[in-house]
């Protein structure tokens, strides 16, 4: 009986023990199956670990940089590229994961060298794994996150995008030369270059697409040489004036007189409130300067007013489309004096206004000044007091400054004045020809663009 009781107790104990072990095993499986499999990074920020006091100031921008996490491609990178020549060796990263902490985080360097990472106090060396393309440098590392379950892992590539080129520099490229040398009047119309050249009184027109220079040259008939400097384009036609007549051409080759309004066409000023444009014409009358406002038919007079300080010739005109304003810079007044002023011609309070701006201009008024409007600034190729021409920029004719050397025209270009300078829809600046001296004109064409405007 005793043995029977013992066997019974042993059997019951075995069953209970087995049951306990079985339950315990079930608990282990439950813990393992509920541990998070989420290995994603949810936010990332970085700051440089400075090597000296200069670094501390220079690297402040990295701490303000925003990073994008591309979960599909396991890629992390800064939204706005860091400045040209930005140099960092080590960074400290702040990284947020899911609510369940990963079981491990590791930096993977070239050759699969792995370093454990535990917090934002651990440095990451970005210089061990540099990559580049044509415009940006890509210092980068790989960052491996293993989820809490110990099985799931994601390896991210973390890139620092840095400008490879200086965004404030202009890189110039020489294009195919003009077919002929002479006084140049070039226009950009619907993606085509119309280069008018006056060579000793004979006017020719060369035409090419701005996408690929290949010139076709035509003779010009019906346009007197005296009207050459006033050639312009407006609403599907070319216009010019010789001071007595207005001439018009559909294609730039065949011209005819369309009106007998005396004066020099300065430009066209839009009237936003009426949707109608006005033509601004300067007239010399009895020794006085009279500006005449015409309807866009170049015939009907709207208004006229004496404006004796306005230049009579030698000025450069550009249109500020954003502000619907003609900007007239330089030129010679009725007394033969060269000016360095800029004039605004625009509509204000329902009337055409002519306003002179001439404060703190660092260049002299001189023959050969050329202006152009670019990147919301007015530029001028103008004569500095030391007698050389150089490039200046301004806030629409105010606060002129000399541009930095990295924006100068190419050092191998002909040294010219009075060249045609145009800006196309792709933010390229074009320069055409110009006078090398009183008897020689250049045929060179150059094209350049601020690196910051590269598309």
C-alpha positions as CSV (number, residue, x, y, z in Angstrom):
1,X,0.0,0.0,0.0
2,X,2.8,2.3,0.8
3,X,4.3,1.8,-2.5
4,X,1.0,2.4,-4.2
5,X,0.6,5.7,-2.4
6,X,4.1,6.7,-3.3
7,X,3.5,6.0,-7.0
8,X,0.3,7.9,-6.9
9,X,2.0,10.9,-5.3
10,X,4.8,10.7,-7.8
11,X,2.4,10.6,-10.7
12,X,0.4,13.6,-9.4
13,X,3.7,15.5,-8.8
14,X,4.9,14.7,-12.3
15,X,1.7,16.0,-13.8
16,X,1.8,19.2,-11.7
17,X,5.5,19.7,-12.6
18,X,4.8,19.2,-16.2
19,X,1.9,21.5,-16.1
20,X,4.0,24.2,-14.4
21,X,6.8,23.8,-16.9
22,X,4.4,23.9,-19.7
23,X,2.8,27.1,-18.4
24,X,6.2,28.6,-17.9
25,X,7.2,27.8,-21.5
26,X,4.0,29.4,-22.7
27,X,4.9,32.6,-20.8
28,X,8.4,32.7,-22.5
29,X,6.8,32.4,-25.9
30,X,4.4,35.2,-25.1
31,X,7.2,37.5,-24.1
32,X,9.2,36.8,-27.2
33,X,6.3,37.2,-29.6
34,X,5.2,40.6,-28.1
35,X,8.6,42.3,-28.2
36,X,8.6,45.1,-30.8
37,X,9.7,44.4,-34.3
38,X,9.8,48.2,-35.1
39,X,13.4,49.2,-36.1
40,X,12.4,52.5,-37.8
41,X,14.0,55.9,-37.0
42,X,11.3,58.5,-36.4
43,X,13.3,61.7,-36.1
44,X,16.9,62.7,-36.7
45,X,18.8,65.9,-35.9
46,X,22.5,66.6,-35.8
47,X,25.1,69.0,-34.6
48,X,28.8,69.2,-35.2
49,X,31.4,68.4,-32.6
50,X,33.6,71.4,-32.8
51,X,37.4,71.0,-32.9
52,X,38.1,74.7,-32.0
53,X,36.3,78.0,-31.4
54,X,36.1,78.8,-35.1
55,X,34.2,75.5,-35.7
56,X,31.7,76.4,-33.0
57,X,30.6,79.5,-35.0
58,X,30.8,77.8,-38.4
59,X,28.9,74.7,-37.4
60,X,25.9,76.4,-35.9
61,X,24.0,76.0,-39.1
62,X,24.1,72.2,-38.9
63,X,22.1,72.4,-35.6
64,X,19.4,74.3,-37.4
65,X,19.2,71.9,-40.4
66,X,16.1,69.8,-40.9
67,X,16.4,66.2,-42.0
68,X,14.0,64.1,-44.1
69,X,13.6,60.4,-43.4
70,X,12.8,58.4,-46.5
71,X,11.5,55.2,-44.9
72,X,10.9,53.5,-48.3
73,X,14.6,53.8,-49.3
74,X,16.0,53.9,-45.7
75,X,17.6,57.2,-46.4
76,X,18.1,60.3,-44.1
77,X,19.4,63.6,-45.5
78,X,19.2,67.4,-44.8
79,X,16.6,69.4,-46.7
80,X,18.7,72.4,-47.4
81,X,22.2,71.8,-48.5
82,X,24.9,73.1,-46.2
83,X,27.2,75.9,-47.4
84,X,30.0,75.6,-49.9
85,X,33.2,74.5,-48.1
86,X,31.3,73.4,-45.0
87,X,33.7,71.0,-43.3
88,X,32.8,68.7,-40.5
89,X,34.5,65.5,-39.3
90,X,32.3,64.3,-36.5
91,X,28.7,65.0,-35.5
92,X,26.5,64.2,-32.6
93,X,23.1,62.9,-33.5
94,X,19.8,62.9,-31.7
95,X,17.7,60.0,-32.9
96,X,14.1,59.0,-31.8
97,X,12.9,55.5,-32.2
98,X,9.5,53.8,-31.5
99,X,8.3,53.6,-27.9
100,X,10.2,50.3,-27.5
101,X,13.9,50.9,-27.4
102,X,15.9,49.0,-30.0
103,X,18.1,46.2,-28.8
104,X,21.1,47.7,-30.6
105,X,22.1,50.7,-32.7
106,X,25.4,50.6,-34.6
107,X,27.4,52.8,-37.0
108,X,28.6,50.9,-40.0
109,X,31.8,52.3,-41.6
110,X,33.6,51.2,-44.8
111,X,34.8,47.6,-44.8
112,X,31.8,46.8,-42.5
113,X,33.6,48.2,-39.5
114,X,30.9,48.4,-36.8
115,X,30.8,50.8,-33.8
116,X,28.1,50.7,-31.2
117,X,26.1,53.9,-30.8
118,X,24.1,54.5,-27.6
119,X,23.3,58.2,-27.3
120,X,23.7,61.7,-28.6
121,X,27.0,62.0,-26.8
122,X,28.5,59.4,-29.1
123,X,30.2,60.9,-32.2
124,X,29.7,59.8,-35.8
125,X,32.6,60.2,-38.2
126,X,31.3,61.4,-41.6
127,X,34.7,61.8,-43.3
128,X,35.4,58.1,-43.5
129,X,32.8,57.5,-46.2
130,X,32.6,60.5,-48.6
131,X,30.6,60.5,-51.8
132,X,30.2,63.1,-54.5
133,X,28.2,64.1,-57.6
134,X,28.6,67.1,-59.9
135,X,27.1,69.7,-57.6
136,X,26.9,68.3,-54.0
137,X,29.2,66.4,-51.7
138,X,27.7,63.5,-49.8
139,X,29.6,62.7,-46.7
140,X,27.6,59.7,-45.4
141,X,27.5,56.8,-42.9
142,X,25.3,53.7,-42.5
143,X,23.4,53.3,-39.3
144,X,22.0,49.9,-38.3
145,X,19.0,49.7,-36.0
146,X,18.0,46.3,-34.5
147,X,14.5,46.2,-33.0
148,X,13.6,45.1,-29.5
149,X,12.8,41.6,-30.7
150,X,16.5,41.1,-31.6
151,X,15.6,39.9,-35.1
152,X,14.3,42.8,-37.2
153,X,16.8,45.3,-38.4
154,X,17.0,48.3,-40.8
155,X,20.2,49.9,-42.1
156,X,19.8,53.5,-43.0
157,X,22.2,55.7,-45.0
158,X,22.6,59.1,-43.5
159,X,23.9,61.8,-45.9
160,X,25.1,65.3,-45.3
161,X,24.3,67.3,-48.5
162,X,26.9,70.1,-49.0
163,X,27.2,72.5,-51.9
164,X,30.1,71.5,-54.1
165,X,30.2,74.9,-55.8
166,X,29.9,78.4,-54.4
167,X,26.2,79.4,-54.9
168,X,27.1,83.1,-55.3
169,X,29.6,82.5,-58.1
170,X,28.9,82.9,-61.9
171,X,30.6,80.4,-64.2
172,X,31.0,81.8,-67.7
173,X,31.0,79.8,-71.0
174,X,32.0,81.2,-74.4
175,X,29.4,80.6,-77.1
176,X,29.7,80.7,-80.9
177,X,30.7,84.2,-82.0
178,X,28.5,86.7,-83.7
179,X,28.7,86.4,-87.5
180,X,29.8,90.0,-87.8
181,X,31.4,92.7,-85.8
182,X,30.0,96.1,-85.3
183,X,27.6,98.1,-83.1
184,X,25.4,95.5,-81.5
185,X,21.7,95.6,-80.5
186,X,20.6,92.1,-79.4
187,X,17.2,91.0,-78.2
188,X,15.7,87.7,-76.8
189,X,12.3,87.0,-78.3
190,X,10.5,83.7,-77.6
191,X,13.7,81.7,-77.1
192,X,15.4,83.2,-80.1
193,X,18.3,85.6,-80.3
194,X,17.9,88.5,-82.7
195,X,21.4,90.1,-83.1
196,X,21.2,93.4,-85.1
197,X,24.7,94.7,-86.1
198,X,25.4,98.1,-87.6
199,X,28.7,98.0,-89.5
200,X,29.5,101.4,-91.0
201,X,25.8,102.2,-91.7
202,X,24.9,98.7,-93.0
203,X,22.5,96.9,-90.7
204,X,22.2,93.1,-90.7
205,X,20.2,90.7,-88.6
206,X,21.5,87.4,-87.4
207,X,19.1,85.0,-85.8
208,X,19.6,81.8,-83.7
209,X,17.9,79.7,-81.1
210,X,19.2,80.4,-77.6
211,X,19.3,76.6,-76.9
212,X,22.0,75.9,-79.6
213,X,23.8,78.7,-81.4
214,X,23.5,78.4,-85.2
215,X,23.3,81.7,-87.0
216,X,21.2,82.7,-90.0
217,X,22.0,86.2,-91.3
218,X,19.8,88.5,-93.2
219,X,20.0,92.0,-94.7
220,X,17.8,94.7,-93.2
221,X,15.9,97.1,-95.4
222,X,13.9,100.3,-94.6
223,X,15.6,101.1,-91.3
224,X,17.9,104.1,-91.2
225,X,21.1,103.7,-89.3
226,X,20.3,106.6,-87.0
227,X,17.4,104.5,-85.5
228,X,19.6,101.5,-84.8
229,X,20.2,102.0,-81.1
230,X,16.4,102.3,-80.4
231,X,15.4,98.9,-81.8
232,X,13.1,97.1,-79.5
233,X,10.3,94.5,-79.5
234,X,6.7,94.9,-78.4
235,X,3.7,92.7,-78.8
236,X,4.8,90.7,-81.9
237,X,6.6,93.5,-83.7
238,X,10.0,95.3,-83.7
239,X,10.0,99.0,-83.3
240,X,12.6,101.8,-83.7
241,X,12.7,105.6,-84.1
242,X,15.0,108.0,-85.8
243,X,13.7,111.0,-83.8
244,X,11.2,111.9,-86.5
245,X,9.5,108.7,-87.5
246,X,8.5,105.4,-85.8
247,X,9.5,102.3,-87.8
248,X,7.9,98.8,-87.5
249,X,8.9,95.3,-88.7
250,X,7.2,91.9,-88.2
251,X,10.4,89.9,-88.6
252,X,13.2,92.4,-88.1
253,X,14.3,92.4,-91.7
254,X,11.8,94.6,-93.6
255,X,10.9,97.9,-92.0
256,X,8.4,100.7,-92.8
257,X,7.4,104.0,-91.2
258,X,4.2,103.9,-89.2
259,X,4.0,107.4,-87.7
260,X,5.6,110.8,-87.6
261,X,5.9,111.3,-83.9
262,X,9.2,113.0,-83.2
263,X,11.3,111.8,-80.3
264,X,13.2,108.8,-78.9
265,X,11.3,105.8,-77.6
266,X,12.5,105.0,-74.1
267,X,10.2,102.0,-73.5
268,X,6.7,100.8,-72.8
269,X,5.1,101.1,-69.3
270,X,2.2,98.8,-68.4
271,X,-0.9,100.3,-66.8
272,X,-2.1,97.6,-64.4
273,X,-5.3,99.4,-63.6
274,X,-6.5,99.7,-67.2
275,X,-4.7,96.8,-68.9
276,X,-3.4,99.3,-71.5
277,X,0.2,100.2,-72.1
278,X,1.8,103.6,-72.6
279,X,4.8,104.4,-74.7
280,X,7.3,106.7,-73.1
281,X,9.0,109.0,-75.6
282,X,11.6,111.8,-75.0
283,X,11.4,114.8,-77.3
284,X,13.9,117.7,-77.7
285,X,11.7,120.8,-78.2
286,X,13.0,124.4,-78.2
287,X,16.1,123.4,-76.1
288,X,13.9,121.6,-73.6
289,X,13.4,117.9,-72.8
290,X,9.7,116.9,-73.1
291,X,8.5,113.5,-72.2
292,X,5.5,112.4,-74.2
293,X,3.2,109.6,-73.2
294,X,1.6,107.8,-76.2
295,X,-1.0,105.2,-76.6
296,X,0.5,101.8,-77.7
297,X,-0.4,102.7,-81.3
298,X,2.7,105.0,-81.1
299,X,0.5,107.8,-82.4
300,X,-2.1,109.1,-79.9
301,X,-0.7,111.5,-77.3
302,X,-2.0,111.0,-73.7
303,X,0.2,113.5,-71.8
304,X,3.4,115.5,-72.0
305,X,5.6,117.2,-69.5
306,X,9.0,119.0,-69.3
307,X,11.7,116.9,-67.7
308,X,15.1,118.6,-68.4
309,X,17.3,116.4,-66.2
310,X,16.3,113.2,-68.0
311,X,19.1,111.9,-70.3
312,X,18.7,112.5,-74.0
313,X,21.0,109.6,-75.2
314,X,23.5,107.0,-74.1
315,X,21.3,105.5,-71.3
316,X,20.5,101.9,-70.7
317,X,16.9,100.7,-70.1
318,X,15.6,97.5,-68.5
319,X,12.2,96.5,-67.4
320,X,11.5,95.4,-63.8
321,X,8.5,93.1,-64.5
322,X,7.7,92.4,-60.9
323,X,7.1,96.2,-60.2
324,X,6.0,97.1,-63.7
325,X,8.7,99.8,-63.9
326,X,11.2,100.9,-66.5
327,X,14.6,101.5,-65.0
328,X,16.8,103.9,-67.0
329,X,20.4,104.1,-65.9
330,X,23.2,106.5,-67.0
331,X,23.1,108.6,-70.1
332,X,23.9,112.1,-71.2
333,X,21.7,115.1,-70.4
334,X,20.8,118.0,-72.7
335,X,24.0,119.9,-71.6
336,X,26.2,116.9,-72.6
337,X,26.9,115.8,-69.0
338,X,27.1,112.1,-68.3
339,X,24.9,110.9,-65.4
340,X,25.1,108.0,-63.0
341,X,21.5,108.3,-61.9
342,X,18.7,105.7,-62.2
343,X,15.3,106.8,-63.2
344,X,12.0,105.0,-62.4
345,X,9.3,105.3,-65.0
346,X,6.1,103.8,-63.6
347,X,2.4,104.4,-62.8
348,X,1.5,105.7,-59.4
349,X,-2.0,106.9,-58.4
350,X,-3.2,106.7,-61.9
351,X,-0.4,108.9,-63.4
352,X,2.9,108.3,-65.1
353,X,5.7,109.2,-62.7
354,X,9.3,109.9,-63.6
355,X,11.6,109.7,-60.5
356,X,15.4,110.1,-60.3
357,X,17.5,108.1,-57.8
358,X,21.2,109.0,-57.5
359,X,22.3,108.5,-53.9
360,X,25.7,107.0,-53.1
361,X,26.5,105.7,-56.6
362,X,30.1,104.4,-56.6
363,X,30.6,104.6,-60.4
364,X,30.8,107.5,-62.9
365,X,28.4,108.3,-65.6
366,X,30.1,107.4,-68.9
367,X,29.6,106.3,-72.4
368,X,29.3,102.5,-72.7
369,X,27.3,101.9,-69.5
370,X,25.1,98.8,-69.7
371,X,22.4,97.7,-67.2
372,X,20.4,94.5,-66.8
373,X,18.0,93.1,-64.3
374,X,18.9,89.8,-62.7
375,X,17.8,87.8,-59.6
376,X,15.7,90.8,-58.4
377,X,18.6,93.2,-58.6
378,X,19.6,95.9,-61.0
379,X,23.2,95.4,-62.4
380,X,25.3,97.9,-64.2
381,X,28.6,97.5,-66.2
382,X,29.9,100.9,-65.5
383,X,33.0,103.0,-65.2
384,X,34.7,103.1,-61.8
385,X,36.6,106.3,-60.7
386,X,39.9,104.6,-61.6
387,X,38.7,104.6,-65.2
388,X,38.2,100.8,-65.6
389,X,34.7,99.3,-66.2
390,X,33.5,96.8,-63.6
391,X,30.2,95.2,-62.5
392,X,27.9,96.7,-59.9
393,X,24.6,95.6,-58.4
394,X,21.9,97.4,-56.5
395,X,18.4,97.3,-55.0
396,X,16.6,98.7,-58.1
397,X,19.2,101.6,-58.5
398,X,19.7,102.2,-54.7
399,X,22.6,101.1,-52.5
400,X,24.9,100.2,-55.4
401,X,27.9,97.9,-54.5
402,X,30.7,96.4,-56.5
403,X,30.0,92.7,-57.1
404,X,32.5,90.2,-55.6
405,X,35.3,88.9,-57.8
406,X,33.5,85.6,-58.2
407,X,30.8,87.3,-60.3
408,X,33.2,89.1,-62.6
409,X,33.0,88.5,-66.3
410,X,35.4,85.8,-67.5
411,X,39.1,86.9,-67.4
412,X,39.6,85.7,-71.0
413,X,36.7,87.7,-72.5
414,X,37.4,90.8,-74.6
415,X,37.5,93.9,-72.5
416,X,34.6,95.8,-73.9
417,X,32.0,98.5,-73.2
418,X,28.5,99.1,-74.6
419,X,27.9,95.3,-75.1
420,X,24.4,94.0,-75.2
421,X,23.5,92.1,-72.0
422,X,20.3,90.0,-71.8
423,X,18.8,87.6,-69.3
424,X,16.8,84.5,-70.5
425,X,14.1,82.5,-68.9
426,X,16.6,80.0,-67.6
427,X,18.4,82.6,-65.5
428,X,21.4,82.8,-67.9
429,X,23.1,86.2,-68.5
430,X,24.2,86.6,-72.1
431,X,26.7,89.2,-73.3
432,X,27.0,90.1,-77.0
433,X,29.9,92.0,-78.7
434,X,30.8,95.4,-77.4
435,X,33.4,98.1,-78.3
436,X,37.1,97.1,-77.6
437,X,38.1,100.6,-78.7
438,X,36.8,103.4,-80.8
439,X,37.5,101.5,-84.1
440,X,37.2,97.8,-83.1
441,X,34.2,95.8,-82.0
442,X,34.1,92.3,-80.4
443,X,32.2,89.4,-81.9
444,X,32.3,87.3,-78.7
445,X,29.3,85.9,-76.9
446,X,29.4,84.7,-73.3
447,X,26.8,83.0,-71.2
448,X,26.8,82.6,-67.4
449,X,24.5,82.0,-64.4
450,X,24.6,82.2,-60.7
451,X,25.2,78.8,-59.3
452,X,22.4,79.3,-56.8
453,X,19.9,79.6,-59.7
454,X,21.0,76.3,-61.4
455,X,17.9,74.2,-61.9
